[in-house]
Amino acid sequence: MSTIEYENLKYKVKTRIYKVDSSFGPGVARIMELVKETGNLSKAYRTMGLSSSKGWKIIKRAEEDLGFALIESITGGSGGGKSRLTEEGELFLEKYSNFTKDLEIQCEKLFYKHFYNH
């Protein structure tokens, strides 16, 4: 039986939540986190290196698939407009974050079980 060296192996799991189209994942979650931090959707897109049109399409596709708005924009005022997460968006992001954290813990256990426990 041959011995394979598993030292330095890594793994990556991408988690997507959706109804029909694989639309909500780490990218949308990051945009939402940045909107939550900055109150500015354009700044969130720029931080991620996305054009406004590309970022907008990503968010809209996720909202259409999920069936509810994730982000709302408020226009006008002396300081200009701002963006924030909707109540549904806030709750969904929290659930997604908690779910992915739990998944990471379980994946780590399974990875070591299958690759490092002899």
C-alpha positions as CSV (number, residue, x, y, z in Angstrom):
1,M,0.0,0.0,0.0
2,S,1.4,3.4,-1.0
3,T,1.8,6.2,1.4
4,I,0.7,9.7,0.3
5,E,2.1,12.8,2.0
6,Y,-0.9,15.0,3.0
7,E,1.1,17.7,4.7
8,N,0.2,21.2,3.7
9,L,-3.2,20.2,2.1
10,K,-5.9,22.8,2.2
11,Y,-9.5,22.8,1.2
12,K,-12.1,25.3,0.2
13,V,-15.9,25.1,0.3
14,K,-18.1,27.7,-1.4
15,T,-21.5,28.1,0.1
16,R,-24.4,29.4,-2.0
17,I,-28.0,29.8,-0.8
18,Y,-30.7,30.0,-3.4
19,K,-34.2,29.0,-4.6
20,V,-33.5,28.5,-8.3
21,D,-30.4,30.4,-9.4
22,S,-27.2,30.0,-7.4
23,S,-27.2,33.7,-6.6
24,F,-26.4,34.3,-3.0
25,G,-22.8,33.5,-1.8
26,P,-19.7,35.1,-0.4
27,G,-19.6,37.9,-2.9
28,V,-23.1,39.2,-2.2
29,A,-22.6,38.7,1.6
30,R,-19.4,40.8,1.4
31,I,-21.2,43.6,-0.5
32,M,-23.8,43.6,2.2
33,E,-21.2,43.7,5.0
34,L,-19.5,46.7,3.3
35,V,-22.9,48.5,2.9
36,K,-23.5,47.8,6.6
37,E,-20.1,49.3,7.5
38,T,-20.1,52.3,5.1
39,G,-23.7,53.1,4.3
40,N,-22.6,53.4,0.7
41,L,-23.3,50.9,-2.0
42,S,-21.0,52.5,-4.5
43,K,-18.1,52.4,-2.0
44,A,-18.9,48.7,-1.4
45,Y,-18.6,48.0,-5.1
46,R,-15.4,50.0,-5.4
47,T,-13.8,48.2,-2.4
48,M,-14.5,44.9,-4.1
49,G,-13.2,46.1,-7.4
50,L,-16.6,45.9,-9.1
51,S,-18.2,48.4,-11.5
52,S,-21.5,49.8,-10.2
53,S,-23.4,48.0,-13.0
54,K,-21.8,44.6,-12.3
55,G,-22.4,45.0,-8.5
56,W,-26.0,46.1,-9.0
57,K,-26.7,43.1,-11.3
58,I,-25.2,40.7,-8.7
59,I,-27.5,42.2,-5.9
60,K,-30.6,42.3,-8.1
61,R,-30.1,38.7,-9.3
62,A,-29.9,37.5,-5.6
63,E,-32.9,39.6,-4.7
64,E,-35.0,38.2,-7.6
65,D,-34.1,34.7,-6.7
66,L,-34.7,35.0,-3.0
67,G,-37.9,37.0,-3.4
68,F,-37.1,40.0,-1.2
69,A,-34.9,43.1,-1.2
70,L,-31.5,42.9,0.5
71,I,-30.4,46.6,0.2
72,E,-32.4,49.8,0.1
73,S,-31.0,53.1,-1.1
74,I,-32.1,56.5,0.2
75,T,-31.6,59.3,-2.2
76,G,-31.0,63.0,-1.6
77,G,-30.3,65.1,1.4
78,S,-27.4,67.5,2.0
79,G,-24.9,64.7,2.4
80,G,-26.2,62.8,-0.6
81,G,-27.8,59.4,-0.7
82,K,-27.0,56.4,1.4
83,S,-27.7,52.7,1.4
84,R,-28.6,50.2,4.1
85,L,-29.7,46.6,4.5
86,T,-33.4,45.9,4.6
87,E,-34.7,44.2,7.7
88,E,-35.0,41.0,5.6
89,G,-31.5,41.5,4.3
90,E,-30.0,42.0,7.7
91,L,-31.7,38.8,9.0
92,F,-30.7,36.8,6.0
93,L,-27.0,38.0,6.2
94,E,-27.0,37.1,9.9
95,K,-28.4,33.6,9.1
96,Y,-25.9,33.1,6.2
97,S,-23.0,34.2,8.4
98,N,-23.9,31.9,11.2
99,F,-24.6,29.0,8.8
100,T,-21.2,29.4,7.1
101,K,-19.4,29.6,10.4
102,D,-21.0,26.4,11.6
103,L,-20.2,24.8,8.2
104,E,-16.5,25.8,8.5
105,I,-16.3,24.2,11.9
106,Q,-17.8,20.9,10.6
107,C,-15.8,21.0,7.4
108,E,-12.6,21.4,9.4
109,K,-13.4,18.4,11.5
110,L,-14.3,16.3,8.5
111,F,-11.2,17.4,6.6
112,Y,-8.9,16.3,9.4
113,K,-10.9,13.1,10.0
114,H,-10.5,12.0,6.3
115,F,-7.0,13.3,5.6
116,Y,-5.1,13.3,8.9
117,N,-6.5,10.6,11.1
118,H,-4.8,7.4,10.2
